[in-house]
């Protein structure tokens, strides 16, 4: 006889992962946000592969549905992570100084 059901164990692991993940990400300094986003994108890509494997090996219809949902949500997470990372990296690029309209008219005269 099992002491704890597998579902209860998985739920405990899930809740602990949320708790630890929240505290790890919340305490990151702003200078490390871009590298952290790159790492989370890589982890999400691994999650997609795992969700695809789990979906393919599942026999029941509910398992297929939730596996497909997991693949879709992880794909959205990866896509959104790349958008956020690109936007953050654009903030560090040097911008060209804006030229005044008067300077352009002087050069033509």
N, C-alpha and C positions, 0 to 999 in steps of 0.2 A: 504494500500500500504506500502511495506517495504522501509525503508530509504536506507538500505544497503543489498545487496545480501548475503546469507549465505556463498557462496564461497569466497567473498571478506573478510568477517569477519574471516573465517578459514585461509585465506592466511595471514592476518594481525597477527593473533595469532601465526602462524607458523614462520613468519619472526621475530617477537619479541622473540619467544622461542629460535631461532638460535642465535640472538644477545645476549640475557641474558646468554644462555648456554656457548657461546664462552668466554664472559668476566668472568664468574664464573670459568671456567676451566683454563683459561689462568693465573689467579691470584693465583692459588693454589701453596703453597710451595711444594718443592720436597718431603718433608717428608710425605705429605698427599696423594701422588699419588696412592699408593697401596690401602688405604681405599677408595679413590674416585673411583678407578676401580671396587672394590667390590660392591659399591653402584650402579654404572652405570650398572653393570651386572644384579643386581636385578631389576632395572628399565626397562632394556631391556626385561627381562623375563615377566614383567607385560605388556609391549608393545606387546609381542607375543600373550599373552592371549587376549588383546583387539583387535588385528588384526584378530585373529581367530574368535572372536565373530562378529566383523564387517563383515568379509568375509561370515560367515554363515548366517547372517541376510540380506545380500545384495541380491537383485533380479536380477539385470542386469549383463550381461557378462563383461562389463568394470569394474564394481565394484568388481566382483569375481577375475578378473585378478589383479587389483591393490591391493586387499586384500591379495591374495596369494603372490604377490611380497613383500608386507609389512611383511608378516610372514617370508619369506625367508631372507630378508635383516636383520630383527631383530634377526633371528637365527644366521646368520653370525656374527652379532655384539656381541652376547653373546659368541659364540665360540671363536672369536678373543679376546674378553675381558678376558676370562679365560686363554688363552695362554699368553697374555701380563702380567696378574697378576702373573701367575706361574713363568714366566721369571724374573719378578721384585723380587719376593720372593726368588728365587734362588740366586740373587745377595747379599742377606743379610745373607746367610748361611756361616758358617765358613768352609773354605777349609782346608783339611789336608795338612800339609807341604810335599813338594815333597822330596823324598829321593834320594840321589845321587846314581849313579850306583856303584861307588867305595865302598859305605857303604854296599851294598848288597854283593859284592864280598869278603869283609873283614869278614862278618858274616859267610860265608860258609867255609872259610879257617881255 
